[in-house]
């Protein structure tokens, strides 16, 4: 009889315990429409600032965006997708530089569609091919953003352009997120496409 904690019989997974399909990562996560964006980087790289800028930018454009989690995010592979949730101890809280920890509306979960890595400025070279990264064994598109680009306000537009390009079948016409004020109620699991 096969060991139920092993993924040996599942295609594409090495022999490892099923517990490896779930972990807590040092990152910030937002949902834009129904697409989750996981923002990674070193401490003080600007993950929370970028998350707040994305939420503000989407709101000003008449779209929907909300915090999922800040600082620690739980990720879990489910049916070939990655579900992100806030760490329960800090759900609904985000660090705002100069103001400390503040409470904000948030959604309890989302399906990740994009990973953003905030990286240190490097030498100016041709851009490498857009990478994919594995989060709990699931490949996701990854956008690397120089922290200097984030500092001059370019990052929200870069993230949204990559999100539209990376999500097949999504366009502003076919996937219009709820308007501000019409968003699904925070704490509704269906709000971000997670059952």
Secondary structure, DSSP 8 states (H G I E B T S, - for coil): ---TTB-TTSTT--S-BGGGGEEEEE-EEEEETTEEEEEE-STTSSHHHHHHHHHHHHHHTT--EEEEESSEEEEEEETTEEEEEE-GGGTTEEEETTTEEEE--B-S-EEEEEEEEEE------------EEEETTEEEEEEEEEHHHHHTT-HHHHHHHHHHHHSTT--TTT-----TT-S--TT-GGGGT--
